[in-house]
């Protein structure tokens, strides 16, 4: 075999392979250093504010916090469900009709007001105005009907209440700008 640069060929091949492997290891070392730097940065970001706690303590703490939030959320849902059940029996529908009860009295001073819940149960209040007196009547309403005879104005007030509730229910949110 021949000498290369005064070095036996087999030693020359070994030296070249050694340089090649050294260069490859240098590249891998640089790559690993950048990866380790990123990993340390992510670790520091993850552990920021934890002080001297370990990850297990942090996980236990946050699992406990999530459990408390879930419990509180369940309590809030139960409370909201109770409020929604109670809301069914609150006044949700209102209808007002003004009218002239007598020909000799002007300005529609008499009225009928229907105050109903979601089941059309509630009361109809009617005020009859005359020149020399005024009377107010209340009639219970169950499922949109009363066991007492209803005047045309009282029926109209109930129908207005039912209709206005349905319009609001299907409109969604109220537009308070108008």
Secondary structure, DSSP 4 states (H G I P E B T S, - for coil): --EETTEEHHHHHHHHHHHHHHHHHHHHHHHHHHHHHHHHHHHHHHHTT-TT--HHHHHHHHHHHHHHHHHHHHHHHHHHHHHHHHHTTS--EEEEEEE-SSTT--S--EEEEEEE-TTS-EEEEEEEE-SS-EEEEEEEEBTTB-SS---HHHHHHHHHHHHHHHHHHHH-S--TT-
